[in-house]
Amino acid sequence: MSNRVLVLYGTQTGNSRAVAAELGTQASEHGFEASVMGMEGFKAIDFEANTLPLVLVCSSTGNGDAPDNAEKFLRYVKKRTTPKVFASSPFCVCALGDSNYELFCEIGKLFDTHLERLGGKRFLKRCDVDEVDGLETHIEPWQTKLWAALTQLAAGDDVIAGTPVDARDVAPPSDPPVVAPPDTNEADEEGAGCSAEEPLHAPIAAARWLTPPPSDSPTGDARLDAEARAVLHVELDVSGGCRAIQQLEPGDALAVMARNDETEVAALLSHLAADAEASLHTASSPTPPAHLSAKGLTAREAMARCVDIGSTSTWPPLPLLKLLLKHVAEAEAEAHLLSQLRLATAGSADSRSAHTELQREKPSLVQLLRRLAVAPPVLELLDVLPPLAPRWYSLSSSYLACPGRAHLCLSLTTYLTSDSTGAKELRLGVASHFIANVAAPIIGNEVEPSARPTLAVYRRPPSGNELRLPKAASTPIFLVGPGTGVAPFRAFLQHRRYQNARKQMGATTLYFGCRSCEEDYLYADELELMSATGAIKLRTAFSREGALAAAGYWRGVRLNIPYVQDLLEEDGLRLCEALFEHGGHIYVCGDGQAMAADVHAALLRVVETTLKVTGEEAQKQLAKLAAEGRYTKEVWI
């Protein structure tokens, strides 16, 4: 075998790309030459003729969805008609994910399975990297094993996944051959809104607050301001888009391509003393990654819409910290922060805790640059910054009820960070505040169609993990959607009402929870009307409407603070009859860290007590429902 290796990455927030780039850097140290490329370029490789070892590094986004740049490659390897094109390709997979999600590392697992199905020979067991533990915890030991395995493979005496390599199956090595794109028979719709490459600039037809509007004058208390709730309803005109975006199914999500805050971008460019309007790329520039490859891209546009400058869950990324250390002048930098960076990037036993401390503080890019008094070259900086990922919002309308429109329901995200002294800082979510700012002129106002502000949006083909209504309208359904988790169920209810006669529909029960009826009871008028007419059985839990003196916890027991899971336990008998005797479906949407886990625990208790089975058997019963597609979740962390 050759000492060359092909590394393909699928990335949404930049983590997989950073891991792949690190492999490219390490390759020469181990006697290898690595070609590193994004999965969006897979059509340029003739995999059938390729004999170089393939190393796939791929993340999962959300609950088992593919990164945008990996989606078409995944669809290609999953297709039953794809021939065994990897028969000459030894491969291994590094899968990145978050164990808070049910479908942990799902995309990496799918690549691992399908490359083997298509003839590939696994030369190293898949590595599942859990973001919760810290990427380095898994990545560094795997990298050591990878280079050892590649060295053995190059020497011709490797063992592939426990099976000896048959040299007769491995053709002489060569560069990855470039050919015409394979015929994938993709059924992509053409037109605006079909992909990130061709988004629809959808006019905002209407917008309104579903809660009291956010205050223009924050209290100044970071904790209080972070607890404030503001939820915005936005109606997009998608009539100018492709047919698929005009007829999104209930349970689909729409991607919004947000932009970073203009004030922060201006501060960054000023600090870097960059020519904001000059084109970044020249004929002699190295090939940029996909998210920075637009022709004529300027520094201002790149910082505004192409890269993340402080919002990813793993911020600040290690490649950025290493670049800042490369250019920092010690005498001018903040001593404590400089010490943190050095420790976080040292690769020592204490590096993980130092990086975790920085992630808890989450200093923005402009804060890092100012505190370190450093201004690296713009191109170098852009190259180590994660891509600015689109934000996905569940559709809250049915195209049957609202032709040519797509409704979104979103919370304005605010959260707290802590610096090394424990001081709290209020941070604003990038996408939700961007949308609110764009929609501001139209909230509560009539605006001429030609003057309506727009959002760049797109859809993608379903992954199979979406919430979907049962095929039979007579099937009873239970919808658990507190807060903005109610969004896809509003679409469900609209679609069911317009698609079927009332007498054909099975019982529909909606469990909605929020703080109080006055504060954040979303779509209250609509839900109460449907309840009054018998279209749904509405069950509500208002956690802050009880007497404050009687609410709280006593010896670990929650008292007088109702949540949706309490209502599920109250309805245990009816719920079990519908699920286990009448083929019912239950859906859960919302917070994946607390609510979804609490609802699952409540369902376990319901099954255990109602069916009189053990806890282990109750778990099996719920797992069976999930396997049949009758217990599905859409959660976010």
Solvent accessible surface area in square Angstrom, and as a share of the most:
residue,aa,sasa,rsa
1,M,58,0.26
2,S,24,0.16
3,N,74,0.38
4,R,43,0.16
5,V,0,0.00
6,L,1,0.01
7,V,2,0.01
8,L,0,0.00
9,Y,17,0.07
10,G,0,0.00
11,T,14,0.08
12,Q,15,0.07
13,T,48,0.28
14,G,7,0.07
15,N,20,0.10
16,S,0,0.00
17,R,33,0.12
18,A,27,0.21
19,V,11,0.06
20,A,0,0.00
21,A,51,0.40
22,E,58,0.26
23,L,0,0.00
24,G,27,0.26
25,T,89,0.52
26,Q,28,0.13
27,A,2,0.02
28,S,89,0.57
29,E,131,0.59
30,H,85,0.38
31,G,46,0.44
32,F,14,0.06
33,E,104,0.47
34,A,26,0.20
35,S,33,0.21
36,V,57,0.33
37,M,54,0.24
38,G,6,0.06
39,M,0,0.00
40,E,81,0.36
41,G,23,0.22
42,F,3,0.01
43,K,60,0.25
44,A,42,0.33
45,I,9,0.04
46,D,37,0.19
47,F,8,0.04
48,E,111,0.50
49,A,50,0.39
50,N,0,0.00
51,T,2,0.01
52,L,0,0.00
53,P,2,0.01
54,L,0,0.00
55,V,1,0.00
56,L,0,0.00
57,V,0,0.00
58,C,0,0.00
59,S,15,0.10
60,S,19,0.13
61,T,24,0.14
62,G,36,0.35
63,N,22,0.11
64,G,1,0.01
65,D,31,0.16
66,A,9,0.07
67,P,0,0.00
68,D,39,0.20
69,N,27,0.14
70,A,0,0.00
71,E,26,0.12
72,K,77,0.33
73,F,1,0.00
74,L,11,0.06
75,R,55,0.20
76,Y,15,0.06
77,V,0,0.00
78,K,78,0.33
79,K,52,0.22
80,R,234,0.85
81,T,103,0.60
82,T,11,0.06
83,P,77,0.49
84,K,133,0.56
85,V,9,0.05
86,F,1,0.00
87,A,46,0.36
88,S,23,0.15
89,S,1,0.00
90,P,2,0.01
91,F,0,0.00
92,C,0,0.00
93,V,0,0.00
94,C,0,0.00
95,A,0,0.00
96,L,6,0.03
97,G,8,0.08
98,D,27,0.14
99,S,56,0.36
100,N,62,0.32
101,Y,33,0.13
102,E,110,0.49
103,L,54,0.27
104,F,47,0.20
105,C,1,0.00
106,E,40,0.18
107,I,3,0.01
108,G,0,0.00
109,K,66,0.28
110,L,41,0.20
111,F,0,0.00
112,D,9,0.05
113,T,78,0.45
114,H,28,0.12
115,L,0,0.00
116,E,87,0.39
117,R,92,0.33
118,L,2,0.01
119,G,20,0.19
120,G,6,0.06
121,K,51,0.22
122,R,38,0.14
123,F,5,0.02
124,L,28,0.14
125,K,166,0.70
126,R,67,0.24
127,C,21,0.12
128,D,41,0.21
129,V,0,0.00
130,D,15,0.08
131,E,46,0.21
132,V,78,0.45
133,D,67,0.35
134,G,2,0.02
135,L,28,0.14
136,E,30,0.13
137,T,72,0.42
138,H,49,0.22
139,I,13,0.06
140,E,82,0.37
141,P,70,0.44
142,W,10,0.03
143,Q,15,0.07
144,T,97,0.56
145,K,126,0.53
146,L,1,0.00
147,W,9,0.03
148,A,58,0.45
149,A,9,0.07
150,L,2,0.01
151,T,73,0.42
152,Q,88,0.39
153,L,3,0.01
154,A,21,0.16
155,A,75,0.58
156,G,57,0.55
157,D,95,0.49
158,D,10,0.05
159,V,78,0.45
160,I,9,0.05
161,A,57,0.44
162,G,69,0.66
163,T,85,0.50
164,P,103,0.65
165,V,37,0.21
166,D,49,0.25
167,A,83,0.65
168,R,214,0.78
169,D,68,0.35
170,V,28,0.16
171,A,47,0.36
172,P,112,0.71
173,P,57,0.36
174,S,54,0.35
175,D,92,0.48
176,P,27,0.17
177,P,38,0.24
178,V,121,0.70
179,V,65,0.38
180,A,78,0.60
181,P,92,0.58
182,P,43,0.27
183,D,116,0.60
184,T,9,0.05
185,N,107,0.55
186,E,50,0.22
187,A,93,0.72
188,D,55,0.29
189,E,45,0.20
190,E,160,0.72
191,G,25,0.24
192,A,31,0.24
193,G,0,0.00
194,C,26,0.16
195,S,25,0.16
196,A,30,0.23
197,E,148,0.66
198,E,81,0.36
199,P,29,0.18
200,L,14,0.07
201,H,116,0.52
202,A,0,0.00
203,P,39,0.24
204,I,0,0.00
205,A,17,0.14
206,A,39,0.30
207,A,6,0.05
208,R,105,0.38
209,W,56,0.20
210,L,25,0.13
211,T,10,0.06
212,P,77,0.48
213,P,88,0.55
214,P,58,0.36
215,S,83,0.53
216,D,147,0.76
217,S,85,0.55
218,P,91,0.57
219,T,95,0.55
220,G,71,0.68
221,D,63,0.33
222,A,21,0.16
223,R,140,0.51
224,L,103,0.51
225,D,19,0.10
226,A,22,0.17
227,E,87,0.39
228,A,66,0.51
229,R,111,0.40
230,A,8,0.06
231,V,5,0.03
232,L,0,0.00
233,H,1,0.00
234,V,0,0.00
235,E,37,0.17
236,L,0,0.00
237,D,24,0.13
238,V,1,0.00
239,S,62,0.40
240,G,63,0.60
241,G,10,0.10
242,C,8,0.05
243,R,150,0.55
244,A,12,0.10
245,I,1,0.01
246,Q,57,0.25
247,Q,80,0.36
248,L,7,0.03
249,E,68,0.31
250,P,4,0.03
251,G,2,0.02
252,D,12,0.06
253,A,31,0.24
254,L,0,0.00
255,A,0,0.00
256,V,0,0.00
257,M,67,0.30
258,A,6,0.04
259,R,80,0.29
260,N,5,0.03
261,D,80,0.42
262,E,141,0.63
263,T,105,0.61
264,E,49,0.22
265,V,5,0.03
266,A,49,0.38
267,A,23,0.18
268,L,0,0.00
269,L,8,0.04
270,S,86,0.56
271,H,55,0.24
272,L,17,0.08
273,A,93,0.72
274,A,25,0.19
275,D,99,0.51
276,A,14,0.11
277,E,110,0.49
278,A,44,0.34
279,S,61,0.39
280,L,21,0.11
281,H,46,0.20
282,T,90,0.52
283,A,119,0.92
284,S,106,0.68
285,S,29,0.19
286,P,111,0.70
287,T,132,0.77
288,P,35,0.22
289,P,22,0.14
290,A,51,0.40
291,H,46,0.21
292,L,7,0.04
293,S,60,0.39
294,A,45,0.35
295,K,206,0.87
296,G,47,0.45
297,L,5,0.03
298,T,23,0.13
299,A,2,0.02
300,R,97,0.35
301,E,52,0.23
302,A,0,0.00
303,M,0,0.00
304,A,5,0.04
305,R,98,0.36
306,C,8,0.05
307,V,0,0.00
308,D,2,0.01
309,I,9,0.05
310,G,7,0.06
311,S,27,0.17
312,T,14,0.08
313,S,83,0.54
314,T,12,0.07
315,W,0,0.00
316,P,0,0.00
317,P,13,0.08
318,L,31,0.15
319,P,40,0.25
320,L,0,0.00
321,L,0,0.00
322,K,86,0.37
323,L,14,0.07
324,L,0,0.00
325,L,41,0.20
326,K,139,0.59
327,H,63,0.28
328,V,27,0.15
329,A,47,0.36
330,E,108,0.48
331,A,106,0.82
332,E,116,0.52
333,A,14,0.11
334,E,67,0.30
335,A,82,0.63
336,H,86,0.38
337,L,0,0.00
338,L,6,0.03
339,S,64,0.41
340,Q,9,0.04
341,L,0,0.00
342,R,110,0.40
343,L,74,0.37
344,A,5,0.04
345,T,29,0.17
346,A,65,0.51
347,G,55,0.52
348,S,58,0.37
349,A,106,0.82
350,D,84,0.44
351,S,12,0.08
352,R,69,0.25
353,S,73,0.47
354,A,5,0.04
355,H,7,0.03
356,T,44,0.26
357,E,54,0.24
358,L,0,0.00
359,Q,36,0.16
360,R,142,0.52
361,E,11,0.05
362,K,20,0.08
363,P,3,0.02
364,S,8,0.05
365,L,0,0.00
366,V,11,0.06
367,Q,55,0.25
368,L,0,0.00
369,L,0,0.00
370,R,138,0.50
371,R,60,0.22
372,L,0,0.00
373,A,43,0.33
374,V,5,0.03
375,A,57,0.44
376,P,3,0.02
377,P,65,0.41
378,V,27,0.16
379,L,80,0.40
380,E,62,0.28
381,L,0,0.00
382,L,1,0.01
383,D,65,0.34
384,V,34,0.20
385,L,1,0.00
386,P,8,0.05
387,P,14,0.09
388,L,20,0.10
389,A,12,0.10
390,P,23,0.15
391,R,61,0.22
392,W,66,0.23
393,Y,32,0.12
394,S,16,0.11
395,L,4,0.02
396,S,0,0.00
397,S,0,0.00
398,S,0,0.00
399,Y,53,0.20
400,L,64,0.32
401,A,23,0.18
402,C,23,0.14
403,P,103,0.65
404,G,14,0.14
405,R,76,0.28
406,A,1,0.01
407,H,11,0.05
408,L,0,0.00
409,C,7,0.04
410,L,3,0.01
411,S,43,0.28
412,L,20,0.10
413,T,65,0.38
414,T,36,0.21
415,Y,61,0.23
416,L,56,0.28
417,T,8,0.05
418,S,23,0.15
419,D,56,0.29
420,S,57,0.37
421,T,118,0.69
422,G,44,0.42
423,A,54,0.42
424,K,82,0.35
425,E,75,0.34
426,L,50,0.25
427,R,29,0.11
428,L,97,0.48
429,G,12,0.11
430,V,32,0.19
431,A,3,0.02
432,S,5,0.03
433,H,35,0.16
434,F,39,0.16
435,I,0,0.00
436,A,10,0.08
437,N,103,0.53
438,V,32,0.18
439,A,0,0.00
440,A,55,0.43
441,P,82,0.51
442,I,5,0.02
443,I,37,0.19
444,G,74,0.71
445,N,86,0.44
446,E,178,0.80
447,V,36,0.21
448,E,124,0.56
449,P,88,0.55
450,S,114,0.74
451,A,67,0.52
452,R,55,0.20
453,P,29,0.18
454,T,60,0.35
455,L,2,0.01
456,A,19,0.15
457,V,0,0.00
458,Y,4,0.02
459,R,36,0.13
460,R,41,0.15
461,P,34,0.21
462,P,73,0.46
463,S,47,0.30
464,G,67,0.65
465,N,54,0.28
466,E,42,0.19
467,L,0,0.00
468,R,82,0.30
469,L,37,0.18
470,P,19,0.12
471,K,213,0.90
472,A,52,0.40
473,A,19,0.15
474,S,75,0.49
475,T,18,0.11
476,P,18,0.11
477,I,0,0.00
478,F,5,0.02
479,L,0,0.00
480,V,0,0.00
481,G,0,0.00
482,P,28,0.17
483,G,24,0.23
484,T,25,0.14
485,G,0,0.00
486,V,1,0.00
487,A,2,0.02
488,P,0,0.00
489,F,0,0.00
490,R,14,0.05
491,A,0,0.00
492,F,0,0.00
493,L,9,0.04
494,Q,16,0.07
495,H,10,0.04
496,R,9,0.03
497,R,103,0.38
498,Y,119,0.45
499,Q,110,0.49
500,N,31,0.16
501,A,47,0.37
502,R,125,0.46
503,K,185,0.79
504,Q,96,0.43
505,M,38,0.17
506,G,15,0.15
507,A,68,0.53
508,T,11,0.06
509,T,1,0.01
510,L,0,0.00
511,Y,0,0.00
512,F,0,0.00
513,G,7,0.07
514,C,14,0.09
515,R,25,0.09
516,S,17,0.11
517,C,56,0.33
518,E,154,0.69
519,E,57,0.25
520,D,5,0.03
521,Y,15,0.06
522,L,2,0.01
523,Y,11,0.04
524,A,27,0.21
525,D,124,0.64
526,E,53,0.24
527,L,1,0.01
528,E,82,0.37
529,L,118,0.59
530,M,18,0.08
531,S,39,0.25
532,A,86,0.67
533,T,75,0.44
534,G,54,0.52
535,A,18,0.14
536,I,12,0.06
537,K,99,0.42
538,L,30,0.15
539,R,50,0.18
540,T,42,0.24
541,A,3,0.03
542,F,37,0.15
543,S,17,0.11
544,R,133,0.49
545,E,89,0.40
546,G,35,0.34
547,A,71,0.55
548,L,153,0.76
549,A,109,0.84
550,A,52,0.41
551,A,36,0.28
552,G,23,0.22
553,Y,143,0.54
554,W,150,0.53
555,R,201,0.73
556,G,71,0.68
557,V,83,0.47
558,R,71,0.26
559,L,75,0.37
560,N,90,0.46
561,I,29,0.15
562,P,51,0.32
563,Y,83,0.32
564,V,4,0.02
565,Q,12,0.05
566,D,38,0.20
567,L,14,0.07
568,L,0,0.00
569,E,68,0.31
570,E,121,0.54
571,D,18,0.09
572,G,5,0.05
573,L,119,0.59
574,R,79,0.29
575,L,1,0.01
576,C,3,0.02
577,E,71,0.32
578,A,9,0.07
579,L,3,0.01
580,F,58,0.24
581,E,124,0.56
582,H,123,0.55
583,G,35,0.34
584,G,0,0.00
585,H,26,0.12
586,I,0,0.00
587,Y,2,0.01
588,V,1,0.00
589,C,0,0.00
590,G,2,0.02
591,D,52,0.27
592,G,11,0.10
593,Q,112,0.50
594,A,53,0.41
595,M,21,0.09
596,A,8,0.06
597,A,56,0.43
598,D,62,0.32
599,V,0,0.00
600,H,37,0.17
601,A,37,0.28
602,A,0,0.00
603,L,2,0.01
604,L,41,0.20
605,R,110,0.40
606,V,6,0.03
607,V,2,0.01
608,E,66,0.30
609,T,96,0.56
610,T,40,0.23
611,L,63,0.31
612,K,174,0.74
613,V,41,0.24
614,T,92,0.53
615,G,37,0.36
616,E,123,0.55
617,E,61,0.27
618,A,0,0.00
619,Q,79,0.35
620,K,117,0.50
621,Q,47,0.21
622,L,1,0.00
623,A,54,0.42
624,K,115,0.49
625,L,3,0.01
626,A,45,0.35
627,A,93,0.72
628,E,84,0.38
629,G,34,0.32
630,R,42,0.15
631,Y,11,0.04
632,T,34,0.20
633,K,30,0.13
634,E,38,0.17
635,V,15,0.09
636,W,102,0.36
637,I,75,0.38
